[in-house]
Each structure stands twice: as C-alpha cells, then as structure tokens.
Amino acid sequence: MKHLLIVEDDAMFREALAQEFCERGYQVHGCASLQPWNVPASFVPSHAIIDLKLHGASGLDALAQLKHYYPTCQTIMLTGYGSIPTAVQAMKLGALNYIAKPASIDDIERAWLGPPTRTDEMIETRNLYEHERQHIEKILQDFDGNISKAAKALGIHRQSLQRKLRKYT
C-alpha cells in the first residue's frame, strides 16, 4: 500500500486531497506543517505532497526535513506561487516534481511516474515563465504601474523587475 503524507496548511484543501487519494487506495496522513510530532512514528511515507507556502514556514524547509528522514519518499511540491528559483531549489532538495495549482489528482499521480513518454501524456501545468509574468503583471496593476512599489511587494530590486519586464516585451 502507498503511504501518502500531505503537508498543506489549507485544511479544506488538505482534506479534499486526502479523501481523493484514500479513494485511490492510498493510506493518507495530513498535517498543516512538518514537525516531528505531526507524523506518527508508525507512518512511513512512500509519497508526499508539500505546499510551497505554509503559514509561518516554507515548504522548502519541510521538503528538506522530509528528505532527511525519508530519503526514498517520492515528493511533489505543489504551489500557487510558482517561480523558477523555487522550482530549482525544490528539485535540488529532492522533489520529484514541481506543480502549479490548480492541479488535478491525475496530474499529481502522473508526476510521481516521472517525465511523460509521449506528448499526449504531458502534464498540463502552467509554464513557470508565463505564471511568473502573470503574477508580476498583477502586482504591477495593483500598484498602478509603480515599478518601485511593485518590486518592493515582490521582494526584488527595482532593476531586477525592470529586467524581467524587458524580457516579457
């Protein structure tokens, strides 16, 4: 039996994922953060789904901790805030795949199988560059085109934001 650990701080989403995977034959344990006391000692995950942004913590830290204790666990990083740097970091830490929300249960299961072998089997996730561009455009719109304020909200330097904007045009 496959043992799935879901680390997701949104309780409703975590429960929905757990229910779907239980129906597919997984034994599931869900928690809002990855602390040693959150996972029973008898539960050894073969698979894991970790949200990138957890309340008060980073999913990347949870991923590193998980891979330390369960190095063979097949882990998927799931996020609504995808970016190239976090995708690279997740892969370096041992994530098998990095998927942007919304993702279906089928998308997640296919991601555990590795890269698709045929084009029609490719997982339909948003291109990270496109996702980043859309996020930047939304932030810019929120700040009425003020690049300095948008850069501050994004946590990057104004010049970095200007460079990114030049790439998109």
Order of alpha helices (4+ residues) and beta strands (2+ residues): beta-alpha-beta-beta-beta-beta-alpha-beta-alpha-beta-alpha-alpha-alpha-alpha
